[in-house]
């Protein structure tokens, strides 16, 4: 006794949120990277100029390029961070080859690896982008932090959509007052 219809509605929300969180946890722990549908990698040859690589990032609205060697295999990754830390900061001539400023021999994952494993690698090593190799086709894709966040949001849309616009802002009363 003492519960109003509002209290009952709130109780339902708590159990629904707990169920959403459980499903999200299970999905992250058990789903393969393939479930995130990572985007095909945009690649550039290691001999291409830094300027060409930067322009490709800008034109494609992406944060990373897979750098390929003469045999077509991945020899590096060139990211927005490389532009800021190794190009803009140093004032290097942008006509030099991208291999001079790329991250050499990046860690790669497979589409069959778990989302939790990928997230662990990204957090532990500070990666924002990880090349993913499809063992069957030999094609590369790129997994970004944005892909993982989008997956999480898709699992809990009502929780994310209903967040206040400012991180520290909270409702003072159940009715929002």
TIVO-2410 file (N, C-alpha, C; in nm, 3 decimals):
# residues 177
REC num residu      c1      c2      c3 atome chaine
REC   1      X   0.084  -0.117   0.000     N      A
REC   1      X   0.000   0.000   0.000    CA      A
REC   1      X   0.088   0.124   0.000     C      A
REC   2      X   0.034   0.236  -0.041     N      A
REC   2      X   0.111   0.358  -0.046    CA      A
REC   2      X   0.173   0.383  -0.182     C      A
REC   3      X   0.160   0.288  -0.275     N      A
REC   3      X   0.212   0.307  -0.410    CA      A
REC   3      X   0.109   0.377  -0.497     C      A
REC   4      X   0.151   0.469  -0.572     N      A
REC   4      X   0.063   0.532  -0.670    CA      A
REC   4      X   0.089   0.469  -0.806     C      A
REC   5      X   0.007   0.505  -0.904     N      A
REC   5      X   0.029   0.453  -1.039    CA      A
REC   5      X   0.165   0.499  -1.094     C      A
REC   6      X   0.212   0.614  -1.045     N      A
REC   6      X   0.342   0.664  -1.090    CA      A
REC   6      X   0.455   0.577  -1.036     C      A
REC   7      X   0.445   0.535  -0.909     N      A
REC   7      X   0.546   0.449  -0.849    CA      A
REC   7      X   0.552   0.316  -0.922     C      A
REC   8      X   0.435   0.261  -0.955     N      A
REC   8      X   0.433   0.134  -1.027    CA      A
REC   8      X   0.499   0.148  -1.163     C      A
REC   9      X   0.473   0.259  -1.231     N      A
REC   9      X   0.534   0.281  -1.363    CA      A
REC   9      X   0.685   0.292  -1.350     C      A
REC  10      X   0.729   0.357  -1.243     N      A
REC  10      X   0.873   0.370  -1.221    CA      A
REC  10      X   0.935   0.233  -1.196     C      A
REC  11      X   0.869   0.148  -1.116     N      A
REC  11      X   0.920   0.014  -1.089    CA      A
REC  11      X   0.935  -0.065  -1.218     C      A
REC  12      X   0.838  -0.055  -1.307     N      A
REC  12      X   0.847  -0.125  -1.435    CA      A
REC  12      X   0.969  -0.078  -1.513     C      A
REC  13      X   0.996   0.053  -1.510     N      A
REC  13      X   1.111   0.107  -1.582    CA      A
REC  13      X   1.241   0.048  -1.530     C      A
REC  14      X   1.251   0.031  -1.398     N      A
REC  14      X   1.372  -0.022  -1.339    CA      A
REC  14      X   1.398  -0.164  -1.390     C      A
REC  15      X   1.296  -0.248  -1.391     N      A
REC  15      X   1.316  -0.385  -1.437    CA      A
REC  15      X   1.345  -0.388  -1.587     C      A
REC  16      X   1.281  -0.298  -1.662     N      A
REC  16      X   1.306  -0.291  -1.806    CA      A
REC  16      X   1.451  -0.247  -1.831     C      A
REC  17      X   1.498  -0.149  -1.753     N      A
REC  17      X   1.635  -0.103  -1.769    CA      A
REC  17      X   1.735  -0.213  -1.731     C      A
REC  18      X   1.704  -0.285  -1.626     N      A
REC  18      X   1.793  -0.394  -1.586    CA      A
REC  18      X   1.799  -0.501  -1.695     C      A
REC  19      X   1.684  -0.528  -1.757     N      A
REC  19      X   1.680  -0.625  -1.866    CA      A
REC  19      X   1.760  -0.576  -1.986     C      A
REC  20      X   1.747  -0.446  -2.018     N      A
REC  20      X   1.825  -0.388  -2.128    CA      A
REC  20      X   1.975  -0.401  -2.101     C      A
REC  21      X   2.015  -0.370  -1.978     N      A
REC  21      X   2.156  -0.377  -1.943    CA      A
REC  21      X   2.208  -0.521  -1.949     C      A
REC  22      X   2.127  -0.617  -1.907     N      A
REC  22      X   2.166  -0.757  -1.914    CA      A
REC  22      X   2.184  -0.800  -2.060     C      A
REC  23      X   2.089  -0.762  -2.145     N      A
REC  23      X   2.099  -0.796  -2.287    CA      A
REC  23      X   2.221  -0.730  -2.352     C      A
REC  24      X   2.247  -0.606  -2.315     N      A
REC  24      X   2.364  -0.536  -2.368    CA      A
REC  24      X   2.491  -0.607  -2.326     C      A
REC  25      X   2.500  -0.642  -2.198     N      A
REC  25      X   2.618  -0.712  -2.149    CA      A
REC  25      X   2.639  -0.844  -2.220     C      A
REC  26      X   2.532  -0.918  -2.240     N      A
REC  26      X   2.543  -1.046  -2.311    CA      A
REC  26      X   2.586  -1.025  -2.456     C      A
REC  27      X   2.527  -0.923  -2.520     N      A
REC  27      X   2.562  -0.896  -2.660    CA      A
REC  27      X   2.709  -0.859  -2.674     C      A
REC  28      X   2.757  -0.774  -2.585     N      A
REC  28      X   2.898  -0.732  -2.592    CA      A
REC  28      X   2.991  -0.850  -2.563     C      A
REC  29      X   2.953  -0.935  -2.469     N      A
REC  29      X   3.038  -1.047  -2.432    CA      A
REC  29      X   3.037  -1.160  -2.535     C      A
REC  30      X   2.925  -1.179  -2.604     N      A
REC  30      X   2.912  -1.297  -2.688    CA      A
REC  30      X   2.909  -1.270  -2.838     C      A
REC  31      X   2.876  -1.150  -2.879     N      A
REC  31      X   2.862  -1.122  -3.023    CA      A
REC  31      X   2.998  -1.099  -3.086     C      A
REC  32      X   3.014  -1.146  -3.210     N      A
REC  32      X   3.139  -1.121  -3.282    CA      A
REC  32      X   3.140  -0.981  -3.342     C      A
REC  33      X   3.257  -0.934  -3.378     N      A
REC  33      X   3.273  -0.802  -3.441    CA      A
REC  33      X   3.185  -0.793  -3.566     C      A
REC  34      X   3.166  -0.904  -3.634     N      A
REC  34      X   3.082  -0.907  -3.754    CA      A
REC  34      X   2.944  -0.846  -3.728     C      A
REC  35      X   2.891  -0.862  -3.606     N      A
REC  35      X   2.759  -0.809  -3.572    CA      A
REC  35      X   2.754  -0.657  -3.577     C      A
REC  36      X   2.869  -0.593  -3.566     N      A
REC  36      X   2.875  -0.446  -3.571    CA      A
REC  36      X   2.871  -0.393  -3.714     C      A
REC  37      X   2.888  -0.483  -3.810     N      A
REC  37      X   2.889  -0.445  -3.952    CA      A
REC  37      X   2.990  -0.333  -3.979     C      A
REC  38      X   3.118  -0.360  -3.948     N      A
REC  38      X   3.218  -0.254  -3.971    CA      A
REC  38      X   3.226  -0.217  -4.118     C      A
REC  39      X   3.258  -0.092  -4.140     N      A
REC  39      X   3.264  -0.037  -4.276    CA      A
REC  39      X   3.388  -0.088  -4.350     C      A
REC  40      X   3.375  -0.108  -4.482     N      A
REC  40      X   3.494  -0.147  -4.559    CA      A
REC  40      X   3.604  -0.041  -4.541     C      A
REC  41      X   3.726  -0.088  -4.532     N      A
REC  41      X   3.838   0.003  -4.514    CA      A
REC  41      X   3.867   0.079  -4.643     C      A
REC  42      X   3.900   0.204  -4.627     N      A
REC  42      X   3.952   0.283  -4.740    CA      A
REC  42      X   4.102   0.270  -4.729     C      A
REC  43      X   4.165   0.234  -4.839     N      A
REC  43      X   4.309   0.211  -4.833    CA      A
REC  43      X   4.385   0.308  -4.922     C      A
REC  44      X   4.512   0.319  -4.891     N      A
REC  44      X   4.602   0.403  -4.968    CA      A
REC  44      X   4.737   0.333  -4.971     C      A
REC  45      X   4.808   0.347  -5.079     N      A
REC  45      X   4.940   0.287  -5.094    CA      A
REC  45      X   5.041   0.360  -5.006     C      A
REC  46      X   5.135   0.287  -4.950     N      A
REC  46      X   5.234   0.347  -4.860    CA      A
REC  46      X   5.321   0.453  -4.928     C      A
REC  47      X   5.327   0.452  -5.060     N      A
REC  47      X   5.405   0.551  -5.132    CA      A
REC  47      X   5.329   0.678  -5.164     C      A
REC  48      X   5.197   0.679  -5.138     N      A
REC  48      X   5.117   0.799  -5.163    CA      A
REC  48      X   5.162   0.910  -5.068     C      A
REC  49      X   5.138   1.032  -5.107     N      A
REC  49      X   5.184   1.145  -5.025    CA      A
REC  49      X   5.095   1.163  -4.902     C      A
REC  50      X   5.152   1.224  -4.803     N      A
REC  50      X   5.077   1.258  -4.682    CA      A
REC  50      X   4.959   1.347  -4.719     C      A
REC  51      X   4.982   1.443  -4.809     N      A
REC  51      X   4.875   1.532  -4.853    CA      A
REC  51      X   4.759   1.457  -4.915     C      A
REC  52      X   4.790   1.355  -4.997     N      A
REC  52      X   4.685   1.272  -5.057    CA      A
REC  52      X   4.607   1.197  -4.950     C      A
REC  53      X   4.678   1.145  -4.852     N      A
REC  53      X   4.613   1.071  -4.745    CA      A
REC  53      X   4.520   1.161  -4.663     C      A
REC  54      X   4.568   1.280  -4.630     N      A
REC  54      X   4.485   1.374  -4.553    CA      A
REC  54      X   4.362   1.412  -4.635     C      A
REC  55      X   4.381   1.438  -4.764     N      A
REC  55      X   4.268   1.475  -4.849    CA      A
REC  55      X   4.166   1.362  -4.857     C      A
REC  56      X   4.212   1.240  -4.860     N      A
REC  56      X   4.122   1.124  -4.864    CA      A
REC  56      X   4.041   1.114  -4.734     C      A
REC  57      X   4.105   1.138  -4.621     N      A
REC  57      X   4.032   1.141  -4.494    CA      A
REC  57      X   3.922   1.246  -4.497     C      A
REC  58      X   3.956   1.363  -4.547     N      A
REC  58      X   3.861   1.474  -4.553    CA      A
REC  58      X   3.746   1.442  -4.650     C      A
REC  59      X   3.782   1.398  -4.770     N      A
REC  59      X   3.681   1.373  -4.874    CA      A
REC  59      X   3.583   1.263  -4.835     C      A
REC  60      X   3.633   1.160  -4.768     N      A
REC  60      X   3.548   1.045  -4.732    CA      A
REC  60      X   3.483   1.059  -4.595     C      A
REC  61      X   3.517   1.167  -4.522     N      A
REC  61      X   3.463   1.189  -4.387    CA      A
REC  61      X   3.490   1.068  -4.297     C      A
REC  62      X   3.615   1.025  -4.295     N      A
REC  62      X   3.655   0.910  -4.214    CA      A
REC  62      X   3.772   0.948  -4.125     C      A
REC  63      X   3.800   0.863  -4.028     N      A
REC  63      X   3.907   0.892  -3.934    CA      A
REC  63      X   4.031   0.809  -3.951     C      A
REC  64      X   4.027   0.711  -4.045     N      A
REC  64      X   4.144   0.625  -4.061    CA      A
REC  64      X   4.150   0.564  -4.199     C      A
REC  65      X   4.273   0.543  -4.246     N      A
REC  65      X   4.299   0.475  -4.372    CA      A
REC  65      X   4.387   0.354  -4.343     C      A
REC  66      X   4.361   0.246  -4.413     N      A
REC  66      X   4.451   0.132  -4.409    CA      A
REC  66      X   4.559   0.160  -4.513     C      A
REC  67      X   4.685   0.146  -4.473     N      A
REC  67      X   4.796   0.169  -4.566    CA      A
REC  67      X   4.845   0.032  -4.613     C      A
REC  68      X   4.854   0.019  -4.745     N      A
REC  68      X   4.893  -0.109  -4.803    CA      A
REC  68      X   5.032  -0.101  -4.866     C      A
REC  69      X   5.097  -0.217  -4.868     N      A
REC  69      X   5.229  -0.228  -4.928    CA      A
REC  69      X   5.220  -0.275  -5.072     C      A
REC  70      X   5.333  -0.306  -5.130     N      A
REC  70      X   5.340  -0.349  -5.270    CA      A
REC  70      X   5.258  -0.475  -5.296     C      A
REC  71      X   5.250  -0.564  -5.197     N      A
REC  71      X   5.176  -0.689  -5.215    CA      A
REC  71      X   5.027  -0.674  -5.184     C      A
REC  72      X   4.985  -0.554  -5.147     N      A
REC  72      X   4.844  -0.529  -5.115    CA      A
REC  72      X   4.808  -0.557  -4.971     C      A
REC  73      X   4.904  -0.608  -4.893     N      A
REC  73      X   4.879  -0.636  -4.752    CA      A
REC  73      X   4.886  -0.510  -4.667     C      A
REC  74      X   4.827  -0.516  -4.549     N      A
REC  74      X   4.827  -0.402  -4.457    CA      A
REC  74      X   4.966  -0.386  -4.396     C      A
REC  75      X   5.025  -0.267  -4.414     N      A
REC  75      X   5.154  -0.237  -4.354    CA      A
REC  75      X   5.143  -0.127  -4.249     C      A
REC  76      X   5.027  -0.060  -4.246     N      A
REC  76      X   5.010   0.048  -4.150    CA      A
REC  76      X   4.868   0.100  -4.149     C      A
REC  77      X   4.846   0.196  -4.061     N      A
REC  77      X   4.720   0.268  -4.053    CA      A
REC  77      X   4.754   0.415  -4.037     C      A
REC  78      X   4.679   0.500  -4.103     N      A
REC  78      X   4.700   0.644  -4.096    CA      A
REC  78      X   4.570   0.704  -4.045     C      A
REC  79      X   4.578   0.772  -3.931     N      A
REC  79      X   4.457   0.822  -3.864    CA      A
REC  79      X   4.462   0.973  -3.842     C      A
REC  80      X   4.349   1.023  -3.796     N      A
REC  80      X   4.340   1.165  -3.760    CA      A
REC  80      X   4.447   1.202  -3.657     C      A
REC  81      X   4.473   1.112  -3.565     N      A
REC  81      X   4.576   1.137  -3.464    CA      A
REC  81      X   4.713   1.153  -3.528     C      A
REC  82      X   4.740   1.072  -3.629     N      A
REC  82      X   4.868   1.085  -3.700    CA      A
REC  82      X   4.879   1.222  -3.765     C      A
REC  83      X   4.767   1.270  -3.820     N      A
REC  83      X   4.768   1.403  -3.882    CA      A
REC  83      X   4.803   1.508  -3.778     C      A
REC  84      X   4.740   1.500  -3.661     N      A
REC  84      X   4.764   1.601  -3.558    CA      A
REC  84      X   4.903   1.588  -3.494     C      A
REC  85      X   4.940   1.467  -3.458     N      A
REC  85      X   5.065   1.448  -3.383    CA      A
REC  85      X   5.190   1.443  -3.469     C      A
REC  86      X   5.179   1.386  -3.588     N      A
REC  86      X   5.300   1.364  -3.667    CA      A
REC  86      X   5.312   1.457  -3.787     C      A
REC  87      X   5.201   1.518  -3.827     N      A
REC  87      X   5.205   1.606  -3.943    CA      A
REC  87      X   5.193   1.752  -3.899     C      A
REC  88      X   5.081   1.788  -3.839     N      A
REC  88      X   5.057   1.928  -3.801    CA      A
REC  88      X   5.159   1.977  -3.700     C      A
REC  89      X   5.187   1.896  -3.599     N      A
REC  89      X   5.279   1.936  -3.493    CA      A
REC  89      X   5.421   1.953  -3.545     C      A
REC  90      X   5.464   1.866  -3.635     N      A
REC  90      X   5.603   1.869  -3.680    CA      A
REC  90      X   5.626   1.960  -3.800     C      A
REC  91      X   5.518   1.993  -3.871     N      A
REC  91      X   5.533   2.075  -3.991    CA      A
REC  91      X   5.600   2.000  -4.104     C      A
REC  92      X   5.590   1.870  -4.106     N      A
REC  92      X   5.652   1.787  -4.208    CA      A
REC  92      X   5.597   1.821  -4.347     C      A
REC  93      X   5.678   1.808  -4.446     N      A
REC  93      X   5.639   1.834  -4.585    CA      A
REC  93      X   5.535   1.730  -4.625     C      A
REC  94      X   5.417   1.773  -4.665     N      A
REC  94      X   5.308   1.681  -4.697    CA      A
REC  94      X   5.325   1.612  -4.832     C      A
REC  95      X   5.434   1.641  -4.901     N      A
REC  95      X   5.460   1.568  -5.025    CA      A
REC  95      X   5.539   1.439  -4.997     C      A
REC  96      X   5.583   1.423  -4.874     N      A
REC  96      X   5.655   1.300  -4.836    CA      A
REC  96      X   5.557   1.183  -4.831     C      A
REC  97      X   5.606   1.061  -4.839     N      A
REC  97      X   5.516   0.944  -4.840    CA      A
REC  97      X   5.448   0.923  -4.704     C      A
REC  98      X   5.327   0.874  -4.710     N      A
REC  98      X   5.249   0.850  -4.590    CA      A
REC  98      X   5.317   0.748  -4.499     C      A
REC  99      X   5.400   0.660  -4.555     N      A
REC  99      X   5.469   0.560  -4.472    CA      A
REC  99      X   5.561   0.625  -4.369     C      A
REC 100      X   5.599   0.752  -4.391     N      A
REC 100      X   5.686   0.822  -4.296    CA      A
REC 100      X   5.614   0.862  -4.167     C      A
REC 101      X   5.481   0.870  -4.172     N      A
REC 101      X   5.407   0.918  -4.055    CA      A
REC 101      X   5.295   0.825  -4.009     C      A
REC 102      X   5.276   0.714  -4.078     N      A
REC 102      X   5.170   0.620  -4.040    CA      A
REC 102      X   5.211   0.541  -3.916     C      A
REC 103      X   5.116   0.474  -3.857     N      A
REC 103      X   5.144   0.379  -3.751    CA      A
REC 103      X   5.176   0.247  -3.820     C      A
REC 104      X   5.298   0.200  -3.801     N      A
REC 104      X   5.345   0.078  -3.868    CA      A
REC 104      X   5.291  -0.047  -3.799     C      A
REC 105      X   5.263  -0.149  -3.880     N      A
REC 105      X   5.221  -0.280  -3.832    CA      A
REC 105      X   5.115  -0.271  -3.721     C      A
REC 106      X   4.999  -0.216  -3.753     N      A
REC 106      X   4.896  -0.203  -3.650    CA      A
REC 106      X   4.841  -0.340  -3.609     C      A
REC 107      X   4.794  -0.347  -3.487     N      A
REC 107      X   4.727  -0.469  -3.443    CA      A
REC 107      X   4.600  -0.483  -3.525     C      A
REC 108      X   4.572  -0.603  -3.572     N      A
REC 108      X   4.449  -0.629  -3.646    CA      A
REC 108      X   4.369  -0.734  -3.572     C      A
REC 109      X   4.239  -0.731  -3.594     N      A
REC 109      X   4.150  -0.831  -3.537    CA      A
REC 109      X   4.077  -0.900  -3.652     C      A
REC 110      X   4.001  -1.003  -3.619     N      A
REC 110      X   3.923  -1.076  -3.718    CA      A
REC 110      X   3.774  -1.052  -3.695     C      A
REC 111      X   3.694  -1.068  -3.798     N      A
REC 111      X   3.550  -1.051  -3.784    CA      A
REC 111      X   3.491  -1.148  -3.683     C      A
REC 112      X   3.557  -1.260  -3.661     N      A
REC 112      X   3.507  -1.361  -3.567    CA      A
REC 112      X   3.542  -1.329  -3.423     C      A
REC 113      X   3.637  -1.237  -3.400     N      A
REC 113      X   3.672  -1.198  -3.262    CA      A
REC 113      X   3.552  -1.131  -3.197     C      A
REC 114      X   3.545  -1.139  -3.066     N      A
REC 114      X   3.433  -1.083  -2.992    CA      A
REC 114      X   3.440  -0.931  -2.979     C      A
REC 115      X   3.321  -0.872  -2.966     N      A
REC 115      X   3.312  -0.727  -2.944    CA      A
REC 115      X   3.383  -0.689  -2.815     C      A
REC 116      X   3.366  -0.770  -2.710     N      A
REC 116      X   3.432  -0.740  -2.582    CA      A
REC 116      X   3.583  -0.739  -2.598     C      A
REC 117      X   3.636  -0.833  -2.674     N      A
REC 117      X   3.781  -0.838  -2.698    CA      A
REC 117      X   3.826  -0.714  -2.772     C      A
REC 118      X   3.752  -0.675  -2.877     N      A
REC 118      X   3.786  -0.555  -2.954    CA      A
REC 118      X   3.782  -0.432  -2.865     C      A
REC 119      X   3.680  -0.421  -2.783     N      A
REC 119      X   3.666  -0.307  -2.694    CA      A
REC 119      X   3.781  -0.304  -2.594     C      A
REC 120      X   3.820  -0.420  -2.544     N      A
REC 120      X   3.934  -0.428  -2.454    CA      A
REC 120      X   4.061  -0.377  -2.521     C      A
REC 121      X   4.087  -0.421  -2.643     N      A
REC 121      X   4.207  -0.377  -2.715    CA      A
REC 121      X   4.204  -0.226  -2.736     C      A
REC 122      X   4.088  -0.172  -2.769     N      A
REC 122      X   4.077  -0.029  -2.795    CA      A
REC 122      X   4.102   0.051  -2.667     C      A
REC 123      X   4.046   0.006  -2.557     N      A
REC 123      X   4.062   0.079  -2.430    CA      A
REC 123      X   4.205   0.066  -2.377     C      A
REC 124      X   4.255  -0.055  -2.373     N      A
REC 124      X   4.388  -0.080  -2.317    CA      A
REC 124      X   4.497  -0.006  -2.395     C      A
REC 125      X   4.486  -0.006  -2.529     N      A
REC 125      X   4.591   0.054  -2.611    CA      A
REC 125      X   4.557   0.194  -2.663     C      A
REC 126      X   4.439   0.243  -2.633     N      A
REC 126      X   4.401   0.378  -2.675    CA      A
REC 126      X   4.370   0.389  -2.823     C      A
REC 127      X   4.329   0.280  -2.886     N      A
REC 127      X   4.295   0.284  -3.028    CA      A
REC 127      X   4.156   0.344  -3.046     C      A
REC 128      X   4.140   0.422  -3.151     N      A
REC 128      X   4.007   0.469  -3.192    CA      A
REC 128      X   3.960   0.392  -3.315     C      A
REC 129      X   4.055   0.335  -3.387     N      A
REC 129      X   4.026   0.258  -3.508    CA      A
REC 129      X   4.115   0.134  -3.509     C      A
REC 130      X   4.056   0.021  -3.546     N      A
REC 130      X   4.131  -0.104  -3.556    CA      A
REC 130      X   4.098  -0.170  -3.689     C      A
REC 131      X   4.199  -0.207  -3.766     N      A
REC 131      X   4.172  -0.283  -3.889    CA      A
REC 131      X   4.122  -0.423  -3.855     C      A
REC 132      X   4.020  -0.464  -3.927     N      A
REC 132      X   3.960  -0.596  -3.908    CA      A
REC 132      X   3.978  -0.674  -4.038     C      A
REC 133      X   4.029  -0.795  -4.028     N      A
REC 133      X   4.050  -0.877  -4.147    CA      A
REC 133      X   3.944  -0.985  -4.156     C      A
REC 134      X   3.888  -1.001  -4.274     N      A
REC 134      X   3.794  -1.108  -4.302    CA      A
REC 134      X   3.875  -1.225  -4.358     C      A
REC 135      X   3.889  -1.329  -4.278     N      A
REC 135      X   3.973  -1.442  -4.318    CA      A
REC 135      X   3.923  -1.507  -4.447     C      A
REC 136      X   3.793  -1.508  -4.467     N      A
REC 136      X   3.736  -1.574  -4.584    CA      A
REC 136      X   3.767  -1.499  -4.714     C      A
REC 137      X   3.745  -1.366  -4.712     N      A
REC 137      X   3.762  -1.288  -4.835    CA      A
REC 137      X   3.897  -1.218  -4.843     C      A
REC 138      X   3.965  -1.205  -4.730     N      A
REC 138      X   4.092  -1.133  -4.729    CA      A
REC 138      X   4.074  -0.982  -4.729     C      A
REC 139      X   3.950  -0.935  -4.726     N      A
REC 139      X   3.920  -0.793  -4.727    CA      A
REC 139      X   3.936  -0.733  -4.587     C      A
REC 140      X   3.971  -0.606  -4.584     N      A
REC 140      X   3.985  -0.535  -4.456    CA      A
REC 140      X   3.867  -0.441  -4.435     C      A
REC 141      X   3.827  -0.431  -4.310     N      A
REC 141      X   3.728  -0.332  -4.269    CA      A
REC 141      X   3.793  -0.254  -4.156     C      A
REC 142      X   3.726  -0.149  -4.114     N      A
REC 142      X   3.775  -0.069  -4.002    CA      A
REC 142      X   3.668  -0.069  -3.894     C      A
REC 143      X   3.707  -0.099  -3.773     N      A
REC 143      X   3.618  -0.088  -3.659    CA      A
REC 143      X   3.657   0.039  -3.584     C      A
REC 144      X   3.559   0.123  -3.559     N      A
REC 144      X   3.587   0.247  -3.486    CA      A
REC 144      X   3.512   0.247  -3.353     C      A
REC 145      X   3.557   0.330  -3.263     N      A
REC 145      X   3.488   0.347  -3.135    CA      A
REC 145      X   3.344   0.387  -3.162     C      A
REC 146      X   3.323   0.468  -3.263     N      A
REC 146      X   3.188   0.512  -3.299    CA      A
REC 146      X   3.099   0.392  -3.332     C      A
REC 147      X   3.154   0.290  -3.400     N      A
REC 147      X   3.077   0.170  -3.431    CA      A
REC 147      X   3.031   0.099  -3.304     C      A
REC 148      X   3.120   0.089  -3.206     N      A
REC 148      X   3.086   0.023  -3.080    CA      A
REC 148      X   2.981   0.104  -3.005     C      A
REC 149      X   2.998   0.236  -3.001     N      A
REC 149      X   2.901   0.321  -2.933    CA      A
REC 149      X   2.764   0.312  -3.002     C      A
REC 150      X   2.762   0.311  -3.133     N      A
REC 150      X   2.635   0.297  -3.206    CA      A
REC 150      X   2.566   0.166  -3.173     C      A
REC 151      X   2.644   0.060  -3.160     N      A
REC 151      X   2.589  -0.070  -3.122    CA      A
REC 151      X   2.526  -0.063  -2.983     C      A
REC 152      X   2.597  -0.001  -2.890     N      A
REC 152      X   2.544   0.011  -2.754    CA      A
REC 152      X   2.416   0.093  -2.753     C      A
REC 153      X   2.414   0.202  -2.826     N      A
REC 153      X   2.293   0.285  -2.834    CA      A
REC 153      X   2.177   0.207  -2.896     C      A
REC 154      X   2.206   0.127  -2.997     N      A
REC 154      X   2.099   0.049  -3.061    CA      A
REC 154      X   2.040  -0.054  -2.965     C      A
REC 155      X   2.117  -0.098  -2.868     N      A
REC 155      X   2.067  -0.195  -2.769    CA      A
REC 155      X   1.986  -0.128  -2.658     C      A
REC 156      X   2.008   0.000  -2.637     N      A
REC 156      X   1.941   0.073  -2.528    CA      A
REC 156      X   1.889   0.208  -2.576     C      A
REC 157      X   1.813   0.214  -2.683     N      A
REC 157      X   1.777   0.345  -2.738    CA      A
REC 157      X   1.697   0.433  -2.643     C      A
REC 158      X   1.604   0.377  -2.569     N      A
REC 158      X   1.522   0.462  -2.482    CA      A
REC 158      X   1.605   0.522  -2.369     C      A
REC 159      X   1.704   0.449  -2.319     N      A
REC 159      X   1.788   0.501  -2.212    CA      A
REC 159      X   1.875   0.615  -2.261     C      A
REC 160      X   1.927   0.604  -2.382     N      A
REC 160      X   2.018   0.705  -2.436    CA      A
REC 160      X   1.941   0.826  -2.486     C      A
REC 161      X   1.833   0.803  -2.556     N      A
REC 161      X   1.754   0.913  -2.613    CA      A
REC 161      X   1.696   1.002  -2.503     C      A
REC 162      X   1.666   0.944  -2.388     N      A
REC 162      X   1.603   1.020  -2.281    CA      A
REC 162      X   1.700   1.081  -2.181     C      A
REC 163      X   1.830   1.080  -2.214     N      A
REC 163      X   1.926   1.145  -2.126    CA      A
REC 163      X   1.911   1.296  -2.133     C      A
REC 164      X   1.935   1.365  -2.023     N      A
REC 164      X   1.929   1.511  -2.027    CA      A
REC 164      X   2.039   1.567  -2.118     C      A
REC 165      X   2.018   1.687  -2.173     N      A
REC 165      X   2.115   1.743  -2.267    CA      A
REC 165      X   2.248   1.782  -2.205     C      A
REC 166      X   2.252   1.800  -2.075     N      A
REC 166      X   2.376   1.834  -2.007    CA      A
REC 166      X   2.411   1.721  -1.912     C      A
REC 167      X   2.537   1.676  -1.913     N      A
REC 167      X   2.574   1.559  -1.832    CA      A
REC 167      X   2.539   1.570  -1.684     C      A
REC 168      X   2.553   1.685  -1.623     N      A
REC 168      X   2.525   1.702  -1.482    CA      A
REC 168      X   2.380   1.734  -1.450     C      A
REC 169      X   2.299   1.750  -1.552     N      A
REC 169      X   2.160   1.789  -1.533    CA      A
REC 169      X   2.076   1.668  -1.496     C      A
REC 170      X   2.004   1.679  -1.385     N      A
REC 170      X   1.914   1.572  -1.343    CA      A
REC 170      X   1.780   1.632  -1.307     C      A
REC 171      X   1.676   1.553  -1.326     N      A
REC 171      X   1.542   1.596  -1.284    CA      A
REC 171      X   1.540   1.603  -1.132     C      A
REC 172      X   1.477   1.705  -1.078     N      A
REC 172      X   1.471   1.720  -0.933    CA      A
REC 172      X   1.354   1.644  -0.872     C      A
REC 173      X   1.261   1.604  -0.954     N      A
REC 173      X   1.144   1.530  -0.906    CA      A
REC 173      X   1.104   1.431  -1.015     C      A
REC 174      X   1.029   1.327  -0.978     N      A
REC 174      X   0.991   1.225  -1.077    CA      A
REC 174      X   0.919   1.280  -1.199     C      A
REC 175      X   0.847   1.392  -1.183     N      A
REC 175      X   0.774   1.450  -1.296    CA      A
REC 175      X   0.859   1.551  -1.374     C      A
REC 176      X   0.984   1.564  -1.338     N      A
REC 176      X   1.075   1.651  -1.414    CA      A
REC 176      X   1.089   1.791  -1.358     C      A
REC 177      X   1.021   1.825  -1.249     N      A
REC 177      X   1.023   1.960  -1.194    CA      A
REC 177      X   1.146   1.995  -1.118     C      A
***
